[in-house]
Structure formats: structure tokens, C-alpha cells
């Protein structure tokens, strides 16, 4: 009985929330000043993300070098780190000359 009450309450909440959201007016279009501010914010966020990424890489390198130094001091053999090459971007498929185009479904 308690489960049934919980399901009914959840359905009621979801239904009322949906009706409330449906009645909201659409947001006003952005002005030029707001668009410029949004672009500036996006640029600042991108720069902050790059800085955080660089700090993370620096910290990882520092930890790895310390680990290898400690293992070397203990006399344990540790293989050198393997650096994976960056994946190449996928090239767009170019059909060969004279090839029939793929059938459309």
C-alpha cells in the first residue's frame, strides 16, 4: 500500500511539474551586449579549462617522475612509461572516381 501511495505521489509531482514548465514563456532573445558577454565568458572558460588541463598534466608528470625515482632508489626494476601517440583525426571518406554512389534508403 505504501508503494502504491509513493508511485501516485511521484506521478502527481511529475505531472504538475510538466504542466508548470509548459506554461512558462519562451526566453527573450539575447541582445548584442548579452551575446558579447556570453562569447567573452565562453573564451574565459576555455582558457581556464586549458590552464587546468596543463596543471593536471604537470602534476601527473611530477607524480610519475617521483614514483620512478623512488622505485629506482629501492632497487626495483620499473619499465619506462609508454607514451601513446595522439589518435589521428578521421579523414572524410572520398569515393573513388567512377564508383557508384551508395544507395539511399
C-alpha positions, 0 to 999 in steps of 0.5 A: 500500500505504501508503494502504491501511495509513493508511485501516485505521489511521484506521478502527481509531482511529475505531472504538475511539474510538466504542466508548470514548465509548459506554461512558462514563456519562451526566453527573450532573445539575447541582445548584442551586449548579452551575446558579447558577454556570453562569447567573452565568458565562453573564451574565459572558460576555455582558457581556464579549462586549458590552464587546468588541463596543463596543471593536471598534466604537470602534476601527473608528470611530477607524480610519475617522475617521483614514483620512478625515482623512488622505485629506482632508489629501492632497487626495483626494476620499473619499465619506462612509461609508454607514451601513446601517440595522439589518435589521428583525426578521421579523414572524410571518406572520398569515393573513388572516381567512377564508383557508384554512389551508395544507395539511399534508403 
